[in-house]
Amino acid sequence: MTVPKSVEAAILEMYDNEKPCVAAISKILNINRSVVHRVLGLAGVLYFPRKARNRKIDAHLSLVEESLVRFPAIESSRLFAICQEQGYVGSQSQFRHLIATIRIKSAGKKFDRVKDMRRWQWAQWLYLLERRQLPRLDAVEEKVRQELFNILARPTGFERQKALVILGYQQLFSPVTIAECMNISSNTVNGYLSKYLIGGVSKLFERHRKPKKCDDESIKAAIFSLLHEPPSLSNINRTSWRQDDLRRILLSRGFTVGKDAIRAIIRKAGYKWRSAKTVLTSNDPEYREKLEKLRLTLAMIGPNERFFSIDEFGPFAIKLIGGRVLSAPGEWPTVPQWQRSKGSLIVTAALELQMNQIVHFYSDAKNTEEMIRMAELLVDNYQDCKTLYLSWDAASWHISKALGKFIAEHNEICGVAELPRLETLPLPAGAQFLNVIESVFSGMARAIIHNSNYSSKSEAKSAVDRYFYERNQHFEAHPQRAGNKIWRKERVVSAFDASNNCKDPAYR
C-alpha cells in the first residue's frame, strides 16, 4: 500500500524538528507504527528501533526441537504439557501457534490442512521405519519396538497391521491419525491399543477361538432330550426327526443352533441318521408322563429310600472276541469266523444310583423268575430301607403279571415283616438309552469282554465279579469321583438324565 505524500512529509517534518519516538509520531498522526518505520527507513534516517523482547518459549526451544525430531506427530497439547513441567508459563494458544510455525518451517512446505501435514509426517515416519533409522526410545519401549519389528516380517496381514498401530502409537501419532493413514476403523485402532495397554504385546497377539456350539453341553442335552421324544409330541406329523424340525423346535425353546452343529453333535455321539442299529426315539405315547414321574421320584427320594436301574447283559459267548488292541508293526489281529463256544453267560444286575453300587448274579435265561430273584436279593441286601424303587425297560418279563403279583403280595406283608416296600418305575417303551446300568455294561464290555479269550465260564465269571467288586470298592471310598479308573470307559455318569445315551450300540 502506497503512503500518501502528505503523510510522508508530515512524518519527516515532525522527526526533523522534534525527534519524537515512533510511537509518539503514530499517535499524533493516527497512523500505524509500521508506516512510520517504513517512511523513516526509506528516507535513510538513522533510526534505532527498540530491541525485541525475549519470547517465553525461547528457553524451551531445544526441548521442543528435540521432541519434534523424535516424535514429529506429537500433539501440541502433549508437547505443551511437557514444557509446562519444565517451567513454561505462556498461554496454550500462543504455544500452539509457535509449534505450527516450527512444523511448517521444518517441513519446508505449506499445508492447507492439518490432516495433510499428518499424512506427510506418517509417510516420513514409514520411510525411516523401513530403514530402521528411527530415534531410539527408552529401554522398555525400545524392547517392545524390536519385538514389533520382528512381527512386521511375518506374512500375515492382521499381525502386521497390529504391529504398525502400536509402533505408530509409540511414535505419538494419535489414534485418529493412525486410523486415517492406515485406512482402518478408529474402533479397530482403539481395540488394538486397549489390548496392548492392558497386557502388552502378548495380549495383543494372543488368539481367542470362539467356543463351538457343538461343544456346548446345554445344547447337547437339549438335542438328545428332543431326539428321545417322538416328533408327534412336538406337533410334527412324522415318525422320525429331520434336522430342519430339530432346528425349529430348538429355536422355539431358546436354543439358537444351526443344522451343521446339530449334525456334528449327533455324529460325535456315535449316532447316524441311517443306522438301523441305533434307536434314538421312543415310540411310547406316554413318554413324557413316565419321564416326569421318574424325575419327580429321584428329586423327592429320601435317605431311607433307594433307586435301582435293572437290566441284563447277554447272553454272550465265551470265545475269542475281537476289539481294539495295541499291535506291533506288521501284525494284524484276527478273529476266526468259526469258533467252538465254551459256553455263554447272562449277567443280571442292578445299579443303585445314590451310592453307585452294583448287585449282580448270573442267570440261565431272561424271564420273570430272574426278576423276582433280583427283587428278593435287593430286599435282603437293603432291609434297613423303607422303599426300593425298581426301574427297568419295557421287556415283557419286566412287566409280566406274575412279577406284578409278587410285588403286590410282598407289599401286603412288608409292614408286618419290617421289610422295604417295592415300587416299580418302568422306563418308556423303546427307551433303553435312559437305563443308566446300560452305561455300566458298556464300560464292563470295553474293559473285560473286548479282546478276551477266557478258557471257561468260571474264568469269565471271575473277571466279571472282580470288575464289579473293584468298581463298588472305588465308589464306596470315593463317591464323588465317578470315572477315574477302568470304568472311565462308561458312556455317561451314573445318574439319571433325560438327555443320557446310556446304551452303546457297539458294546457287544
C-alpha positions as CSV (number, residue, x, y, z in Angstrom):
1,M,0.0,0.0,0.0
2,T,1.5,3.4,-1.0
3,V,1.8,6.0,1.7
4,P,0.4,9.5,0.7
5,K,2.9,12.2,0.1
6,S,1.3,14.5,2.7
7,V,1.7,11.8,5.3
8,E,5.4,11.2,4.4
9,A,6.1,15.0,4.6
10,A,4.4,15.3,8.0
11,I,6.4,12.3,9.4
12,L,9.7,13.6,8.1
13,E,9.0,17.2,9.2
14,M,8.0,16.1,12.7
15,Y,11.0,13.9,13.1
16,D,13.5,16.6,11.8
17,N,12.1,19.3,14.2
18,E,11.2,17.4,17.4
19,K,12.9,13.9,17.2
20,P,10.0,12.2,18.8
21,C,9.8,8.4,19.1
22,V,7.9,6.3,16.5
23,A,5.1,5.6,19.0
24,A,4.6,9.4,19.5
25,I,4.5,10.1,15.8
26,S,2.0,7.3,15.1
27,K,-0.2,8.5,17.9
28,I,-0.2,12.2,16.8
29,L,-0.8,11.4,13.2
30,N,-3.2,8.5,14.0
31,I,-1.3,6.0,11.7
32,N,0.2,2.6,12.2
33,R,3.7,2.3,13.6
34,S,4.8,0.2,10.6
35,V,4.0,3.1,8.3
36,V,6.3,5.4,10.4
37,H,9.1,2.7,10.3
38,R,8.8,2.3,6.5
39,V,8.9,6.1,5.8
40,L,11.9,6.7,8.0
41,G,13.7,3.7,6.6
42,L,13.2,4.8,3.0
43,A,14.4,8.3,3.9
44,G,17.6,6.9,5.3
45,V,17.1,8.3,8.7
46,L,19.4,6.7,11.3
47,Y,16.7,5.1,13.5
48,F,17.4,2.7,16.2
49,P,14.3,0.5,16.9
50,R,13.6,-0.9,20.3
51,K,15.1,-4.3,20.9
52,A,12.7,-7.2,20.5
53,R,11.7,-8.8,23.8
54,N,12.7,-12.4,24.6
55,R,9.9,-14.9,24.0
56,K,8.8,-17.2,26.8
57,I,9.3,-20.2,24.6
58,D,13.0,-19.4,23.8
59,A,14.2,-21.2,26.9
60,H,12.4,-24.3,25.9
61,L,13.2,-24.3,22.1
62,S,15.9,-27.0,22.4
63,L,13.4,-29.3,24.2
64,V,10.7,-28.6,21.6
65,E,13.0,-29.2,18.6
66,E,14.4,-32.4,20.1
67,S,10.8,-33.7,20.8
68,L,9.7,-32.8,17.2
69,V,12.7,-34.7,15.8
70,R,12.0,-37.9,17.8
71,F,8.2,-37.6,17.6
72,P,7.2,-35.5,14.6
73,A,3.5,-36.2,15.1
74,I,3.4,-35.3,18.8
75,E,0.2,-33.2,19.5
76,S,0.7,-29.6,20.6
77,S,-1.3,-30.2,23.8
78,R,1.0,-33.0,24.8
79,L,4.1,-31.0,24.0
80,F,2.7,-28.0,25.9
81,A,2.2,-30.3,29.0
82,I,5.9,-31.4,28.7
83,C,7.1,-27.8,28.5
84,Q,4.9,-26.8,31.4
85,E,6.6,-29.4,33.5
86,Q,9.9,-27.7,32.6
87,G,8.7,-24.3,33.7
88,Y,7.0,-22.8,30.6
89,V,4.4,-20.1,31.7
90,G,3.0,-18.9,28.4
91,S,-0.5,-19.5,27.1
92,Q,-1.5,-22.6,25.2
93,S,-2.9,-20.8,22.2
94,Q,0.4,-18.8,21.7
95,F,2.3,-22.1,22.2
96,R,0.2,-23.9,19.6
97,H,0.8,-21.0,17.1
98,L,4.5,-21.2,17.6
99,I,4.6,-25.0,17.2
100,A,2.7,-24.8,14.0
101,T,5.2,-22.3,12.6
102,I,8.1,-24.5,13.6
103,R,6.5,-27.6,11.9
104,I,5.9,-25.7,8.7
105,K,9.5,-24.5,8.6
106,S,10.9,-27.9,9.3
107,A,8.7,-29.5,6.6
108,G,9.9,-26.9,4.1
109,K,6.4,-26.6,2.5
110,K,3.0,-25.2,3.3
111,F,0.0,-27.4,4.1
112,D,-3.6,-26.3,3.5
113,R,-4.9,-28.7,6.2
114,V,-3.5,-30.2,9.4
115,K,-4.7,-33.6,8.0
116,D,-2.3,-33.2,5.0
117,M,0.6,-32.4,7.3
118,R,-0.2,-35.5,9.4
119,R,-0.2,-37.8,6.4
120,W,3.1,-36.3,5.3
121,Q,4.6,-36.9,8.7
122,W,3.3,-40.5,8.6
123,A,4.9,-41.0,5.2
124,Q,8.2,-39.7,6.5
125,W,8.0,-41.9,9.6
126,L,7.3,-45.0,7.4
127,Y,10.4,-44.1,5.3
128,L,12.6,-44.1,8.5
129,L,10.8,-47.2,9.8
130,E,11.6,-49.3,6.7
131,R,15.3,-48.4,7.1
132,R,15.4,-48.9,10.9
133,Q,16.6,-45.2,11.3
134,L,14.1,-44.1,13.9
135,P,15.5,-42.4,17.0
136,R,15.9,-44.7,20.0
137,L,13.3,-44.7,22.7
138,D,13.7,-45.6,26.4
139,A,14.8,-49.2,27.2
140,V,11.3,-50.6,27.8
141,E,9.7,-49.2,24.7
142,E,12.8,-50.0,22.6
143,K,12.5,-53.7,23.6
144,V,8.8,-53.7,22.6
145,R,9.7,-52.0,19.3
146,Q,12.2,-54.7,18.5
147,E,9.5,-57.3,19.1
148,L,7.2,-55.5,16.7
149,F,9.9,-55.2,14.1
150,N,10.2,-59.0,14.1
151,I,6.4,-59.3,13.7
152,L,6.4,-57.0,10.7
153,A,8.4,-59.6,8.8
154,R,5.6,-62.1,9.1
155,P,3.3,-62.5,6.1
156,T,0.0,-62.3,8.0
157,G,-1.7,-59.1,7.2
158,F,-3.5,-58.6,10.5
159,E,-0.4,-59.2,12.6
160,R,1.5,-56.5,10.5
161,Q,-1.5,-54.2,10.9
162,K,-1.4,-54.6,14.7
163,A,2.4,-54.0,14.8
164,L,2.1,-50.8,12.8
165,V,-0.6,-49.5,15.0
166,I,1.5,-50.0,18.1
167,L,4.6,-48.6,16.5
168,G,2.7,-45.5,15.4
169,Y,1.3,-45.1,18.9
170,Q,4.9,-45.3,20.3
171,Q,5.8,-42.5,17.9
172,L,2.9,-40.4,19.4
173,F,0.6,-40.5,16.4
174,S,-2.9,-40.0,17.6
175,P,-5.4,-43.0,17.2
176,V,-7.4,-40.8,14.7
177,T,-4.3,-40.1,12.6
178,I,-3.3,-43.8,12.6
179,A,-6.8,-44.9,11.5
180,E,-6.8,-42.3,8.7
181,C,-3.3,-43.1,7.4
182,M,-3.9,-46.9,7.5
183,N,-7.5,-46.7,6.2
184,I,-8.9,-48.7,9.0
185,S,-11.7,-48.1,11.6
186,S,-11.0,-46.0,14.7
187,N,-12.7,-48.7,16.7
188,T,-10.2,-51.2,15.4
189,V,-7.2,-49.0,16.4
190,N,-8.7,-48.3,19.8
191,G,-9.3,-52.1,20.3
192,Y,-5.6,-52.9,19.5
193,L,-4.4,-50.1,21.8
194,S,-6.6,-51.2,24.7
195,K,-5.3,-54.8,24.4
196,Y,-1.7,-53.6,24.2
197,L,-2.1,-51.3,27.2
198,I,-3.8,-54.0,29.3
199,G,-1.5,-56.9,28.6
200,G,1.3,-55.8,26.3
201,V,2.4,-57.5,23.1
202,S,1.4,-61.0,24.2
203,K,-2.1,-59.9,24.9
204,L,-2.3,-58.1,21.6
205,F,-1.3,-61.1,19.5
206,E,-3.0,-63.9,21.5
207,R,-5.6,-65.8,19.6
208,H,-9.1,-66.5,21.0
209,R,-11.1,-69.2,19.5
210,K,-14.8,-68.8,19.8
211,P,-16.4,-71.7,21.6
212,K,-18.2,-74.1,19.1
213,K,-21.8,-74.7,19.6
214,C,-21.3,-78.4,19.0
215,D,-19.2,-78.4,22.3
216,D,-21.9,-76.7,24.4
217,E,-23.2,-79.2,26.9
218,S,-26.6,-77.4,27.3
219,I,-27.2,-77.6,23.6
220,K,-26.2,-81.3,23.6
221,A,-28.6,-82.1,26.4
222,A,-31.4,-80.2,24.6
223,I,-30.8,-82.0,21.3
224,F,-30.8,-85.5,22.8
225,S,-33.7,-84.8,25.1
226,L,-35.6,-83.8,22.0
227,L,-34.4,-86.8,20.0
228,H,-35.6,-89.2,22.6
229,E,-39.2,-87.9,22.2
230,P,-41.4,-88.9,19.4
231,P,-41.9,-86.0,16.9
232,S,-45.7,-86.2,17.4
233,L,-45.2,-84.7,20.9
234,S,-43.9,-81.5,19.2
235,N,-46.9,-81.4,16.9
236,I,-44.9,-82.8,13.9
237,N,-46.7,-85.3,11.7
238,R,-43.7,-87.5,11.2
239,T,-42.4,-90.8,12.6
240,S,-38.7,-89.7,12.7
241,W,-36.9,-86.4,13.2
242,R,-35.4,-84.2,10.5
243,Q,-32.7,-81.6,11.0
244,D,-35.0,-78.8,9.9
245,D,-37.6,-79.9,12.5
246,L,-34.9,-80.2,15.2
247,R,-33.6,-76.8,14.5
248,R,-37.1,-75.2,14.5
249,I,-38.1,-76.8,17.8
250,L,-34.8,-76.0,19.5
251,L,-35.2,-72.3,18.4
252,S,-38.7,-72.2,19.9
253,R,-37.1,-73.5,23.2
254,G,-34.5,-70.8,23.2
255,F,-31.5,-72.6,21.6
256,T,-30.1,-70.9,18.5
257,V,-28.2,-73.6,16.7
258,G,-27.7,-74.5,13.0
259,K,-28.0,-77.7,11.2
260,D,-24.2,-78.2,10.9
261,A,-23.9,-78.0,14.7
262,I,-26.8,-80.4,15.2
263,R,-25.2,-82.9,12.7
264,A,-21.8,-82.6,14.4
265,I,-23.3,-83.3,17.9
266,I,-25.2,-86.3,16.7
267,R,-22.3,-87.8,14.8
268,K,-19.8,-87.1,17.7
269,A,-22.1,-89.1,20.0
270,G,-21.7,-92.1,17.6
271,Y,-25.2,-91.9,16.0
272,K,-26.1,-91.9,12.4
273,W,-29.3,-91.0,10.7
274,R,-29.4,-94.1,8.5
275,S,-28.1,-96.6,11.1
276,A,-30.7,-99.3,11.8
277,K,-28.9,-100.4,14.9
278,T,-29.2,-97.0,16.7
279,V,-32.6,-96.2,18.1
280,L,-32.8,-92.6,19.1
281,T,-36.5,-92.2,19.6
282,S,-39.0,-93.7,21.9
283,N,-42.5,-94.5,20.4
284,D,-44.2,-94.6,23.8
285,P,-47.2,-92.2,23.7
286,E,-46.8,-91.7,27.5
287,Y,-43.1,-90.9,27.2
288,R,-43.3,-87.5,28.9
289,E,-45.6,-88.7,31.7
290,K,-43.3,-91.6,32.6
291,L,-40.2,-89.5,32.3
292,E,-41.7,-86.8,34.6
293,K,-42.6,-89.5,37.1
294,L,-39.0,-90.7,37.2
295,R,-37.6,-87.2,37.6
296,L,-40.1,-86.4,40.4
297,T,-39.2,-89.7,42.2
298,L,-35.5,-89.0,42.0
299,A,-35.9,-85.4,43.1
300,M,-38.0,-86.4,46.2
301,I,-36.2,-89.6,47.2
302,G,-35.5,-89.8,50.9
303,P,-32.5,-91.0,52.9
304,N,-34.2,-94.4,53.7
305,E,-35.1,-95.0,50.0
306,R,-33.1,-96.4,47.2
307,F,-33.5,-96.3,43.4
308,F,-32.2,-99.2,41.2
309,S,-31.6,-99.4,37.5
310,I,-32.0,-103.0,36.5
311,D,-31.2,-104.9,33.3
312,E,-29.5,-108.0,31.9
313,F,-26.2,-108.2,29.9
314,G,-26.0,-111.0,27.4
315,P,-26.2,-113.8,26.6
316,F,-22.6,-113.5,25.3
317,A,-20.5,-116.5,24.2
318,I,-17.2,-117.5,25.9
319,K,-14.8,-117.4,23.0
320,L,-12.2,-115.2,21.3
321,I,-13.8,-111.8,21.0
322,G,-12.4,-109.0,18.8
323,G,-11.9,-105.4,19.6
324,R,-9.3,-102.5,19.5
325,V,-5.9,-103.8,20.6
326,L,-2.3,-102.4,20.5
327,S,-0.4,-104.4,17.9
328,A,3.2,-104.4,16.6
329,P,4.2,-103.2,13.2
330,G,3.1,-105.6,10.5
331,E,0.9,-107.5,13.0
332,W,-2.8,-107.7,12.1
333,P,-5.0,-109.2,14.9
334,T,-7.7,-111.6,13.5
335,V,-10.7,-113.4,15.0
336,P,-11.7,-116.8,13.4
337,Q,-15.1,-116.8,11.9
338,W,-15.9,-120.2,13.2
339,Q,-15.2,-121.0,16.8
340,R,-16.3,-123.5,19.3
341,S,-18.1,-121.8,22.1
342,K,-17.1,-122.6,25.7
343,G,-20.5,-121.6,27.0
344,S,-22.5,-118.4,27.4
345,L,-23.3,-116.1,30.3
346,I,-26.2,-113.8,31.2
347,V,-25.4,-111.2,33.9
348,T,-28.4,-109.8,35.7
349,A,-27.5,-106.6,37.6
350,A,-29.0,-103.7,39.5
351,L,-27.2,-100.3,39.9
352,E,-28.1,-98.2,43.0
353,L,-27.9,-94.6,41.9
354,Q,-27.3,-92.9,45.2
355,M,-24.2,-94.8,46.3
356,N,-23.3,-96.1,42.8
357,Q,-23.2,-99.8,43.9
358,I,-23.8,-102.8,41.7
359,V,-25.7,-106.0,42.8
360,H,-25.4,-108.9,40.3
361,F,-25.8,-112.6,39.7
362,Y,-25.8,-115.0,36.7
363,S,-28.9,-116.3,35.0
364,D,-29.8,-119.1,32.7
365,A,-32.5,-117.1,30.9
366,K,-34.2,-113.8,30.8
367,N,-37.6,-114.3,32.4
368,T,-39.9,-113.3,35.3
369,E,-38.3,-115.7,37.7
370,E,-35.0,-114.0,37.4
371,M,-36.6,-110.6,38.1
372,I,-38.3,-112.0,41.2
373,R,-35.0,-113.3,42.3
374,M,-33.4,-109.9,41.8
375,A,-36.2,-108.2,43.9
376,E,-35.7,-110.8,46.7
377,L,-31.9,-110.2,46.6
378,L,-32.4,-106.4,46.9
379,V,-34.8,-106.8,49.7
380,D,-32.3,-109.0,51.6
381,N,-29.4,-106.5,51.0
382,Y,-31.4,-103.3,51.8
383,Q,-33.6,-104.5,54.7
384,D,-33.0,-101.2,56.7
385,C,-34.6,-99.1,53.9
386,K,-38.2,-98.0,53.7
387,T,-38.8,-98.1,49.9
388,L,-37.0,-99.7,47.0
389,Y,-37.7,-98.2,43.5
390,L,-37.1,-100.7,40.7
391,S,-36.6,-99.2,37.2
392,W,-36.2,-101.3,34.1
393,D,-37.1,-101.2,30.4
394,A,-40.3,-102.4,28.9
395,A,-39.3,-106.0,28.2
396,S,-42.1,-108.5,28.6
397,W,-40.6,-110.3,31.6
398,H,-40.2,-106.9,33.4
399,I,-43.9,-106.1,33.2
400,S,-45.4,-109.5,33.5
401,K,-48.5,-110.3,35.6
402,A,-46.5,-112.8,37.7
403,L,-44.0,-110.1,38.7
404,G,-46.8,-107.6,39.5
405,K,-48.5,-110.3,41.6
406,F,-45.2,-111.0,43.5
407,I,-44.7,-107.3,44.3
408,A,-48.3,-106.8,45.4
409,E,-48.1,-109.8,47.8
410,H,-44.8,-108.6,49.1
411,N,-46.1,-105.1,49.8
412,E,-49.1,-106.5,51.8
413,I,-46.7,-108.2,54.3
414,C,-43.8,-105.7,54.2
415,G,-45.2,-103.7,57.1
416,V,-45.6,-106.7,59.4
417,A,-42.3,-108.3,58.4
418,E,-40.5,-104.9,58.6
419,L,-39.2,-105.2,55.0
420,P,-38.8,-102.4,52.5
421,R,-41.7,-101.7,50.2
422,L,-41.2,-102.3,46.4
423,E,-42.3,-99.7,43.8
424,T,-41.8,-100.1,40.1
425,L,-41.0,-97.2,37.8
426,P,-40.7,-98.7,34.2
427,L,-39.0,-96.7,31.5
428,P,-40.9,-95.6,28.4
429,A,-41.1,-98.3,25.7
430,G,-38.0,-98.3,23.4
431,A,-36.0,-96.1,25.8
432,Q,-33.1,-98.3,26.7
433,F,-30.9,-95.2,26.2
434,L,-32.3,-93.9,29.6
435,N,-31.4,-97.1,31.5
436,V,-28.3,-96.0,33.5
437,I,-27.0,-99.5,34.0
438,E,-26.5,-99.8,30.2
439,S,-23.6,-97.4,30.6
440,V,-22.0,-99.6,33.2
441,F,-22.5,-102.6,31.0
442,S,-20.8,-100.8,28.1
443,G,-17.8,-99.9,30.4
444,M,-17.6,-103.5,31.5
445,A,-17.7,-104.8,28.0
446,R,-14.9,-102.5,26.9
447,A,-12.8,-103.4,29.9
448,I,-13.0,-107.2,30.2
449,I,-15.1,-108.6,27.3
450,H,-13.5,-107.0,24.2
451,N,-10.2,-108.7,23.2
452,S,-11.0,-111.5,25.7
453,N,-10.4,-115.3,25.2
454,Y,-11.5,-116.9,28.5
455,S,-10.8,-120.6,28.8
456,S,-14.1,-121.3,30.6
457,K,-17.3,-119.9,32.0
458,S,-15.8,-119.8,35.5
459,E,-12.9,-117.7,34.4
460,A,-15.2,-115.2,32.7
461,K,-17.4,-115.1,35.8
462,S,-14.3,-114.4,37.9
463,A,-13.4,-111.4,35.6
464,V,-17.0,-110.0,35.8
465,D,-17.1,-110.5,39.6
466,R,-13.8,-108.8,40.1
467,Y,-14.8,-105.9,37.8
468,F,-18.0,-105.1,39.8
469,Y,-16.2,-105.7,43.2
470,E,-13.4,-103.2,42.3
471,R,-16.0,-100.7,41.0
472,N,-18.1,-100.9,44.2
473,Q,-15.0,-100.5,46.3
474,H,-13.9,-97.4,44.4
475,F,-17.2,-95.6,44.5
476,E,-17.7,-96.6,48.2
477,A,-14.4,-94.9,49.0
478,H,-14.8,-92.0,46.5
479,P,-18.5,-91.3,45.9
480,Q,-17.8,-88.0,44.1
481,R,-15.1,-89.3,41.7
482,A,-17.1,-91.2,39.1
483,G,-15.0,-92.4,36.3
484,N,-11.3,-92.2,37.2
485,K,-10.1,-95.9,36.7
486,I,-11.1,-98.6,34.3
487,W,-14.7,-97.5,34.4
488,R,-13.8,-94.2,32.8
489,K,-15.0,-96.1,29.7
490,E,-18.6,-95.9,30.8
491,R,-20.5,-93.8,28.4
492,V,-22.2,-91.4,30.9
493,V,-22.0,-90.6,34.6
494,S,-24.1,-93.0,36.7
495,A,-27.0,-90.6,37.2
496,F,-30.4,-90.4,35.5
497,D,-30.9,-87.7,32.9
498,A,-33.4,-87.3,30.1
499,S,-30.5,-86.5,27.7
500,N,-28.5,-89.6,28.5
501,N,-27.4,-92.0,25.8
502,C,-26.5,-94.9,28.2
503,K,-26.7,-97.7,25.7
504,D,-23.7,-98.1,23.4
505,P,-24.8,-99.6,20.1
506,A,-21.4,-101.3,19.7
507,Y,-20.6,-102.5,23.2
508,R,-21.4,-106.2,22.4
